[in-house]
Amino acid sequence: MTVVQDLTAAVPTPADWAGAAPAPVGADQAFNGYVAGTVINALDRLGIWDRLAADPLLDLRVLAAETGPAVRERVLREIVRAAATCGWVRLQNNGDTALLTTAGQEIIRMRGYFTWGVGGYDEVFAQAHRIASGEAAFGTDVRRDEAMVALGSGQNDRSFMAGTLDSVLADVDFSVLADLGSGISARVSRVVGERPGTRGLGLDISGPATELGHRTIAEAGLTDRVRAIRTDVLDVCHRAAHRETLAEVDTVMSFFLLHDLLADPETRPHTFTRLREAFPAARTFVLADTMLRPGSEDSRTLPVFSLGYELAHALMGVPLHTKETYEELFAGAGLVPRRVVPFGTPHSWLYVLEAR
Ligand SMILES: C[S@@+](CC[C@H](N)C(=O)[O-])C[C@H]1O[C@@H](n2cnc3c(N)ncnc32)[C@H](O)[C@@H]1O
């Protein structure tokens, strides 16, 4: 067995990874949490959080007028009223204006989790019983909304991960960067956009996410420097897809995809070695993923996200792995950690690895 130095032993685990939500979860919390999550997602899809982020006082008559010709104003107002019941806005002027509260500001910061969960995985969770009984299977009868999964990840990146990544990348010298499982290509566009003279590739399996990626790149004015390519990274690793295009990549990054690449136990031990071969010029790998939460059944408190992440992946048949397993797999591929930092979402670690 490979012995791996535990680089993270000295890094304190962030307090919010243990969470503050009580377990056991009461029926009132479970029910209200379920409905509240759908309200957060509805407000996001309607652009209301964006408006409140720009101006904390929202005139609901203006909102209704600008929401579109088919707007159902009463429904719109009831959704905002539900947000007020949750304490995220305060209704004023006989209910014609909504004022963002401090709790609402925090929801705006964390809304990516709800885009991910309600927007991306609602069907998977709703069909859990049919997946368990064998009446339905993920991937054929039941699907996730990949664009929403990618969009939610992108929102979280902007809210509370970008700063960490920027400080880590400040020490990484790169000319051509590839982002594997790049979602809507927001990260690769931001990182390349901030470093003149560099170029980037965003690789993602999802058609809808890649389409959104083309849009992100165009909006950032980076069509000459960043490309979104729709491809399965497993084909890149195991079937030599896109070899010529990838030959010049000197730095590979990937966020929240690795567990998918490691799903198959047959290929798992060699996946990172194959990844290195697919990017022969790459010396640095910046890799982050959400890992298996230690002692999850016994915890008296729950953090945001972890329960949903663990259940969603169980329903999709994708196993999750401990930090120790990742470190063993890195070591087996000659990827040596230079830096390890907590990466925003509970139980997520970011590694800067050197290819030796
Ligand atoms: C959780 S999202 C993360 C997106 C982005 N990396 C981020 O952190 O914002 C995972 C992304 O990986 C993509 N993905 C999943 N399996 C893939 C595969 N085999 N090859 C390429 N992309 C894949 C999904 O379509 C999705 O966009």
The ligand as a Gaussian input file, in Angstrom:
#p B3LYP/6-31G(d) Opt

LIG

0 1
 C      -20.532000      19.628000     -10.396000
 S      -20.286000      20.248000     -11.991000
 C      -18.856000      21.286000     -11.752000
 C      -18.710000      22.307000     -12.825000
 C      -17.480000      23.224000     -12.676000
 N      -16.245000      22.450000     -12.682000
 C      -17.562000      24.055000     -11.428000
 O      -16.888000      23.719000     -10.449000
 O      -18.301000      25.038000     -11.428000
 C      -19.555000      18.845000     -12.803000
 C      -19.380000      19.108000     -14.279000
 O      -18.686000      17.996000     -14.839000
 C      -19.321000      17.627000     -16.045000
 N      -19.019000      16.202000     -16.277000
 C      -19.488000      15.114000     -15.624000
 N      -18.935000      13.987000     -16.100000
 C      -18.076000      14.379000     -17.084000
 C      -17.192000      13.690000     -17.958000
 N      -17.087000      12.368000     -17.925000
 N      -16.462000      14.412000     -18.836000
 C      -16.571000      15.771000     -18.896000
 N      -17.383000      16.467000     -18.088000
 C      -18.122000      15.798000     -17.200000
 C      -20.780000      17.935000     -15.828000
 O      -21.465000      18.101000     -17.047000
 C      -20.699000      19.215000     -15.007000
 O      -20.652000      20.362000     -15.815000

